[in-house]
Amino acid sequence: MQAIHHDDEHAAWLLAESLIEKARAMMRNAEEALETWRIGKEMNRVRCARRGISESDAEIRWSETAQAKNALTDNSFHVSLATMYYGAAAAHYSRAQYLRSRGEARV
C-alpha cells in the first residue's frame, strides 16, 4: 500500500493486518492439530502391528480414541476461525481500498 490518505483508511488497513496475523496463528494451530492426529495414527498403527492387529483394525481403533477426535475437532475449529479471520481481513482491506479510491476521487 502506498501513502495513507485518511485516518479511517489507515485504521481499516491496520485492522486488516491484525486479522491476517490472527488467521495465520489459527492456521498454525490447525496444522499442529493435524500433525498430532497424523503422528498419533502412525504410532497406533505401529503399536497395533506389534500386537498382530491389522492396519484396518488399527485405523478403526485410532479413529475411536479421544486423542484422535480431539485433534480433528481442534483442526476443524481452528480452520473455521482462520477462515472467519481471513474473510474479515478481506472486508477491511476492501474498505481501506474503498476509502482510498473515494479520497482520490475528491482530489
Phi, psi and omega in degrees: 000142182275219182289144177275132183261339189211149180297321178296321178297316180297316180297317179296319180295315179296320178296319177299317179297318179292325177293324177297318178298319177296319179297318178296321177296320179294322178292324175297318178297321179295318178296321178296319179295319179294322177294320176301316179296314183296315180295317178299320179297316180294317179296320178295320179298315180295315180299317180290323179298321177297331180266004177082020179268135183295160181298320181294320177293322178297320180294320177296315179299317180296316184295340180268357181281154178296324180297316180295314180296318179296319180296317179291322177296315178299317179300311181298317180299313183289326176295319178298316178297318179299318179299317179297313180295319178298318178297317178295320178297318179299320179297319181287326173298318179297320179296317178298318178294320177298313180297324177296312183293324178294321178291323180289330180292331180283337185288000000 
